Amino acid sequence: MNKPESLQENIRSSLTETRLFPPHADFAAKARIDARKLSELRDEAAADHVAFWARLAHEELDWQQPFSIALDDAEAPNYRWFTDGALNVSYNCIDRHLKTHADKLAIISEGEPGDVSTYTFQQLHDEVCKLANALKALGVAKGDRVVIYLPMAPQAVIAMQACARIGATHSVVFGGFSAQSLRDRIEGANAKAVITADGGTRGGHVVELKKAVDEALASGCQSVAKVVVYRRTGKPVEWTAGRDVWWHEITANTSAECEPEWVNAEHPLFLLYTSGSTGKPKGIQHSSGGYLLGAHITSKWIFDLHDSDVFWCTADVGWVTGHTYVAYGPLSNGATIVMYEGGPMTPDAGRFWKICQDHGVTIFYTAPTAIRALAKMGEQIPARYDLSRLRLLGSVGEPINPEAWMWYHRVIGHEKLPIVDTWWQTETGAILMSPLPGATATKPGSCTQPLPGIFAEIVDEAGNIIEGNDAGGYLVITKPWPSMLRTVYDDNERYLSTYWSQFGDPLAARRENKPFLYVAGDSAHRDKDGYYWILGRMDDVLKVAGHRLGTAEVESALVAHPRVAEAAVVGRPHEIKGEGIVAFVICKGERPVDDDAVKLSRELREFVSKSMGPIAKPDEIRFTDQLPKTRSGKIMRRLLRSVAKGEAITQDISTLENPGIVEQLLGRA
Ligand code: 7RM
């Protein structure tokens, strides 16, 4: 295992946690899925998992052309689902609700300054159609890529849905990423258009999105013909005539009807760039039909969506959670969603609870880092707000430590609301492991079990499945599922090598008719009850305050600085953020000391913040003459992680090329 030392605490809780919280009878009585239904679904999926997904796809989605082929595995592990079917995702999220729910609220949105806007399903339909028509008029056609770089406002959902409507493939870039990261993603996707805003507000600051787009386009991005700008702040922006157009102008005299583009189920709905252990972020490519089925059914089952629910997922649309549980899954179920533009501490730590109260939120889905940050502010803050409408709580993004789980349960859930700890990834498209709130007894810190239709296993270093319970090792998924990623955009080799090659050549497996193992990159423990505990990443992917980052990206940002020769970045446990970033840096020339070290360290932290985005800013920079390397030249990250944590070095350093450097790293030389 790559980083067992950071897993100790998670392992400990997975072994010692004995508290069990069965679903409340009154919740279970009204739940869409109760224990009996869950076991029926499991049986059905176990008997024939392809037929199981096919039944759901037929029943739950509206097809313009129903499919007859459920799963095509001829090119496995490039699986295809529902291949001869045609549908439109925006039709499924909007139009199909108009007959009965045209006047129901689809979106309630609050800006950081406190301004509220709402859209009924009819209004959402009209706005989506207008933008869709305007995009078409700008020359955006089916199959083109559109980069979306917007604040957390309804326009982000409208833009995504408008792309889906015309069959354009969107690639949303998180507004917290800098111009440089934006440029890499625009170029990676060869985008034809960018949709942005004059700015957004976060933590009291204006985020200058349009300025970052201008900067990105000034240094490349030849493919971009048009930039659509939504007016949010009203602050003046630079303008490139012929390229830049105002959203409100291009949609002003545009029809509010736009016939959906019926696309094949496999048509790429979106790319989402995500960090891996090496190199540049990968463009994870998702489908239309399979993805929507995953988003739809998990929203319905896990969040137990009923007609009267008001669902708030706090994730930004720049991350996969904001795709599946803001822009697509709940709307596909005809649910009302809440969106919030700003930060959780603005103007104070009561903001989330005030929003829950003011908009009557019934289902609240957030990240452990937010729970920990809010818990730290004390229970008197949530106590000021009426949270009585809440009926279900969720967690996502990283392992939730049992203390945070218990706080959520006790202070927000008043010891009666179910908590769904949902495990999934950008790559999986939708939640794969989670309790069902009316059926599954929960344990603080465990995502419990795979959903019906999902087959998980734990394997050892050699890829052998470990049978029985009380198993620890690599988490793998053994059967394809509809919402899985289809490929890495423009790099299928990377798709094969990252997810399918850890335990042997997937193409050889195809020839020999052996099962494929999707390697999630997480380590996990399955306890004696068959419950899964996600222990953490096996690779160099970090989760910093819920944001997925690769150490390699931060390293390449650092070495772009003129004084840096080499850098190694590791994660270090952080009480609130989950992980913080520590960088070990070798400078060109002499190792900086004293004032120079202090100044350069500040400068490098700013430099990374500027080039990647503030979320990637290292907590600490340490200058060293050398990095600890093995004789084969590999950086010994495990050792760096121990040093960063300030803990005793227990690992064997005799394999190091330069064992003497350990003293310097520890600050003793
Ligand atoms: C949805 C999302 C994926 C990685 C994944 C895990 C970690 C996510 C949980 C979790 C423990 C959870 N997508 N992770 N959810 N770990 N319990 N409930 O976060 O692509 O950004 O990250 O996040 O390590 O591999 S992601």
Residues whose N, C-alpha, C, O or C-beta is under 5 A from the ligand:
A	BS01	7RM	S395 V396 G397 E398 P399 I400 D421 T422 W423 W424 Q425 T426 C447 A520 D522 I534 G536 R537 R548
